[in-house]
Amino acid sequence: MFVVVWQFEIAEENVTAFEAAYGAEGAWAQLFRVSAEYKGTELLRDAYVPGSYLTIDRWTSEEAFRTFRKEHDSEYEALDRQCDALTAKELRVGAYMAPRSLA
């Protein structure tokens, strides 16, 4: 399993549109679903900090994610530009794999 984690800060007026775009059925998940190696997205809202979110995108492997990015870079970048107006701040927290003993 390979996951990519992003952190976002969202202005109150953009919360509904952001949740629609970044949620499990949103535009990002729809794009990722063109790959059979995509395993889903979780959108998490901070319980204490308004407008603070995490997304966790799951893939079967790092190679699967890299292949997707290579094959769909133009669509990925276009959607990223479309969604820029929804976020006040965006930070890639990291890309993670399960330890070999748990994989």
Secondary structure by P-SEA (a helix, b strand, c coil): cbbbbbbbbbcccaaaaaaaacccccaaaaaacccccccbbbbbccccccccbbbbbbcccaaaaaaaaaacaaaaaaaaaaacccccccccccccccccccc
